[in-house]
Amino acid sequence: MTHVIFYEKPGCGGNARQKAWLEAAGHSLDVRSLLSWPWTADSLLAFLDPLPVAEWFNRAAPRVKSGEVVPEALDRDSALTLLLAEPLLIRRPLMETAAGRVVGFDPATVAAWLDSPALAALDGRRTEGCAAMSGDCESI
């Protein structure tokens, strides 16, 4: 199958389930911390640039949930500056293979990207966010 570089928030229950689904589908993982990775504007944009700015953000992050950060109100440069300063705000997981990059864990997107029918079976299940997984997954 495919080798996936998987950027996660260590200890996040949602990311743990996503990794388990990938491994159960036969993919190998190189797991890295999204929070401590030495991101640059270019390395982060390699993942985020294809998406609208509002989709760059982790909707379960405390500052987003509280309304302190409103992704739809940010322009590209302001959003990038904020994400580099506070990686907890980055939508996760970020995943990378030799074939490209994906942000988030939408089952249909990930299944097509990895040519992995087993992952398509997850469609319709809650696969992102922490609300359904464990209390305060977003706290550091």
C-alpha positions, -999 to 999 in steps of 0.1 A, spaced: 0 0 0 11 36 5 35 52 30 19 83 45 36 111 65 9 119 91 11 152 110 -10 149 142 -16 166 175 0 140 199 -26 126 222 -56 135 201 -82 108 200 -94 117 166 -59 114 151 -55 81 169 -86 67 152 -75 81 118 -41 64 121 -58 32 131 -81 33 100 -51 40 77 -31 11 92 -60 -12 91 -63 -4 53 -27 -15 49 -9 19 48 23 25 67 27 58 86 55 81 96 38 101 124 50 136 132 38 162 156 19 190 139 26 212 169 64 209 171 72 205 134 94 234 121 68 249 97 77 276 73 52 296 52 62 276 21 60 242 38 26 249 53 12 264 21 22 233 3 -7 217 21 -31 246 25 -29 267 -6 -53 246 -27 -81 252 -1 -101 283 8 -86 300 38 -115 291 61 -108 254 55 -73 258 68 -85 260 104 -93 233 130 -129 241 139 -125 223 173 -96 247 184 -107 266 215 -100 300 199 -121 291 169 -149 276 189 -151 306 212 -153 330 182 -120 347 191 -107 335 157 -131 337 128 -115 319 98 -139 334 73 -128 369 83 -91 363 77 -72 370 45 -46 345 33 -15 363 48 -32 370 82 -43 334 84 -9 320 75 8 342 101 -17 330 128 -13 293 119 25 295 120 24 312 154 -3 288 168 -2 254 151 -31 242 173 -53 262 149 -43 241 118 -69 217 105 -56 182 109 -43 158 101 -20 169 74 -10 139 53 17 136 26 27 109 2 49 108 -29 17 116 -49 7 147 -30 -9 162 2 -42 162 19 -57 183 47 -82 168 71 -98 134 70 -127 133 46 -131 96 39 -140 99 2 -111 123 -4 -86 101 15 -99 69 -1 -95 83 -36 -62 99 -29 -47 67 -15 -67 44 -39 -80 27 -8 -116 13 -11 -115 2 26 -113 39 37 -143 47 15 -164 26 39 -159 53 65 -179 78 45 -207 92 66 -189 86 99 -176 115 120 -139 113 111 -126 148 121 -127 167 153 -126 157 189 -162 164 201 -172 128 195 -140 113 209 -128 127 242 -136 157 263 -110 184 258 -88 170 231 -78 205 221 -63 216 253 -25 215 254 
